[in-house]
């Protein structure tokens, strides 16, 4: 099965402004810097800020971002366990003040509460974020794994080694020794509950840095919509141009969907996309011929959210009966 890498640039409202197809046999890290330089050139952006999670960044990419004259600011997620400076210095550093930040959530009226502290190591600026809700979830998930692991160990340990979720909490003293739970590893993992660390070279406040990083959910949401809601996959084309056209049409449809939902939200209407599709699909116009001479068009009843959707799109509702 052949693969392609699809990249998308979204604006601050979550609307796609560009999409790009890249070779599927290259890693995200290798493609990342050339892609953002291409976007910078395409849009003639004098100032540019990249927000990326920890899986997208390599040491070489970071050096390129910080090179003199790159013209690129960044907010990057850090690998807490693998990065020695983050693990041993940033997380252990004492902050002058811990700020409590509140962010609105789509699915709840209760705000998301984060605690952040700012840490400087030489000329490197870090923002440490702590989510108490996520910390509780991380601890509960780990406890569930360990509890299941203890039960499995009673039945024999060989079958557990291939399970990554179990293996990270196991150890043995010698090749012939039985596996047992690594209590030190459990304590070490608890240290990271609810935490993530950001590195930035921007002059933005800690609140703004955390907020911009949280906006990455819009990118994830966009790709979920393209893959599931808009049913981009599977792709049956074989030529490069037709594959590009297929993906482009998906992102064009996503842009139109986002624009419609934005207009509805501005009008105070929060609607589900599936309901919109269902109600619009039921809207039909039937042609009727009378004695082979007069022809009429009969519109079906407006059901559900049809009126609000057509109004938001600026489309006049056709009369119930027209000649």
N, C-alpha and C positions, 0 to 999 in steps of 0.2 A: 504494500500500500504506500503510495507516494504522499509526501507531506509538503505543506507550504506554511510559511510564517506570515501571519497577517498583523500588521501594525496599524494603530489608529491614533489620531490626534484629536482630542476633545477640547472644546472651550470650557469656560468656567461654569456654564449651565449644563454641561454634559452632552452637548450636541457635537457630533463628529464634523470636523472641518477638513480632514484629510485621512485617507487610508492608503496603505502601501503593502504590496505583496513582496515577500523576500524568500530566498531559497530555504527549503526545509531542512537542508543538511548542514546548517550552521547554528551555533548556539546563540541564545538571546544576547549574551554578553558581547559577542563579536559583532553582532548586527546593531547594537544599541547606539554607539557613538556615531557611526556613519549615518544612521537614520536621523538622529537629531540634528546633525550638521546639514543634512539635506533639507530638513524642515526649516531650519534657520535661514538657509539660502532661498528656499522657495517663497517664504513669506517676508523676506527682507527684514527680519526681526533684528532691531538694534540691540535690544535686551531680551534675554531668554532665560527662563528658569525651568530646570528639569526636576520633576518629582518622580522618584522611582523606588520600588521596593528592593529588598536586599538581594533578591535573586538575579537582578539585572546588572549588578555592578561588579567589576573586577578591579584589581589594583591598577592595571593599565588604563582602564576607562577613567578611574578617578584622577590619575595623573594627567590625562588628556583634558579633563574638565578644568583642572586647576592650572593648566599651562598658561603662561602670560599671553594675553590677547585672545583667549578662547571666546570671551564675551558671553559665557554661559554661567549662570548661577545654578545652584543645585540644592535639593533637599532629598537626602538619600537614607533609606533604611539600612541599619548596620546589622551585621551578623554578631549577635551577642556572645555566642559560645565559641566561635572560631577566631574572632578578632581579639587578640591579647590585650590591646590597649583599652578596648571597650569593656572586656570582661574584668580585667584586674584594676583598671584605673577609673574609668568613667562611672561604672556602677558603684564603685566604692567611694567615690568623691563626695565630700560634704558640700551641699549647696547653701548659698547665703539665704535663699528663700525658696519655698515650694509654693507654686501657684496652683490654684484650683480653677479649672476651666469647665465651662458648660457649653455643650453643643446640642443643637436640636436634632431630633431623630424623626425619620419618616414614619416608622411603625409604632411610635409611642409618644405620648404627651410628656412623659418624664424625660428630662434632658440627660444626655450622656455626660457623666462627670469624670474628668481626667485630672490627675495630679502631675504637674510637670516641674522639672528643675533644669537649670542651665549649667553646663559644665564646660570649662575651657582647659584644654591640654595644649600648652604652647599656643600656636596660632590656629588650632583646630577647635571648632565650636560644636558642641553636642547638646541635644535636647533629649532628656530622659522622660518618657511618658509612662504613667502607671494608671491602669484601668482596674478599679477594685472589683467590678462585676466580672471582668475577664479573669482576674486572679482567682476568684471563687470557682469559676468554671474549670480553669486549668487544674486546680487542686482536686476538684471532684472527678474530672476525667482521669487523672493519674491514679487516684485512689481506686477507681473502678477497675483500671487495668491491673493494678497490683493485687487487688482482691481476687480477680479472676486468675491471675498468675499463681497466687498461692494455692488455689484449688487445683490448677493444672499440674503443679509441681508434685502434688500428692499422687498423681497418676503416672508420673514419669516425665523426664525433662527433654528427651530427644526431639519430640515433635514441636517444641517451643522455639527452637533455635532459628527456624526459618521465618518466624513472625517478627517483623521489625518492631512492632509495638511492644512486644514482650522482650525481645533480645536486648534492647537498650538498658533494661533494668536487671539483666542477669550477669553473673560472673562465676568463675570457678578458679580455684587455686592451681590446679594442674590438669593435664590432658585426661587423666583417668578420674578426676574428681567430678562429683555431681554438680550441676548448676544450682546456684542459689541466688536469692534476691540481693542486689547490690544496694545496701542501705545508704552508703555514701553518695551513690548516684541519685537516689531519691531526694536526698537533702540538697544536692547541687541543682537538680531540676526545679525544686521548689523556689529557688532563688530567682528564677525568671518568670514566675507566675504574674501575668497581667502586665508585663513590661515590654516596651520596645524602645529602641534608641535611634535617634535621627542625627545625621551629620549635615551641616549646612554652612555655606559661605555667604548666605544672604544677610542683609541688615534687618530682616523681618523680626518681629517680636516672637517670643516662644509660643504665644497663642496662635499667631498667624502661621508659624511653621507647622505646628501640630494640626491646625485646621486644613492646610493645603495637603498635608500627607493623608489625612482622613478622606480627602476628596478622591483618592484613588479608587474608592468604591464605585465611582461613576464609570471608570474604565471597565471594571469587572462587570458591572451591570450592563454596559453596552455590549460586551462580548457574549454575555448570557442571552441577551435579547436577540443578537444576530444568530446565534447557534440554535436557540430553542424557539423563541417567539416567531422569528422571521424564517426559520427553517432553512438556513443557508446550506447546511449539509444534508445529504451527500452532494458532491459536485461530480457530474458525469462528463464534463468536458475534458479534452485532452490537450488542446492547443493553449499556449500561454495567453494569447489575447482573449480567448473566450473565457478562460478561468478568471482573468483580471476583470473582465466585464461582469461575470457572475458575482464576484465579491463586491465590485463597485456598486452594482444595483442593490445588493443587500444593505450597504452602508447608506446609499441614497434613501432607501426605504426607512432605515433607522432614523435618519435626519428628519424625514417628513413625520414619522411617528413622534419623535421628540418635540417637534414644533407644534403638532396638534395637541399633545398632552400639556405643553407649556401654555398654549392659548386657553385650553379648558381650565387649567389651574388658575390662570389670571382672572378668569370669569367666576372663580369660586367653585368649580366643578372638579372633583377628584374622582376619576372613573378608571375602572379596570380595562386593560386593553382587550381582553377576551370578550368582555361585555360589549365594547364598541364594535368589534368585528362581527359578533353575533347579530347585533341589532342592524348594522348596516347591510349585512348579507341578506337579511329578511326584507330589506327595502327594494321593491321591484316596480317596474312599470310594464303593464300588459297592453298589447295592441289589440284593438277590437275593430273588426270590419263589419259594417252594416249594409246589407244588400249589395255587397260588392262595390259600393260607391263611397259612402262616408266612413272615414277611419278615425278612431278615437284612441287616446292613451289613458288608461286607468291606473293611478298610482295606489300601491298598497298602503295600509295604515302606517303612520309613523309610530314605531314602538320603542320602548325603553329610552335610550339616550340619543336617539337619532337627531332630534331637533337641536339639542345642545351641541352635538358634534358638527352638524352642518352649519350652524350659526358661527361656531368658532372658526371653521374653515372658510367662512365668507361665501358659502354656497346657498343660493336661494332655493327654498323648498318648492318643487314644482306643484302646480295645482292638482287636486285630486282627479279631475277629469279635464282633459284638453283635446281639442280637435286637431 
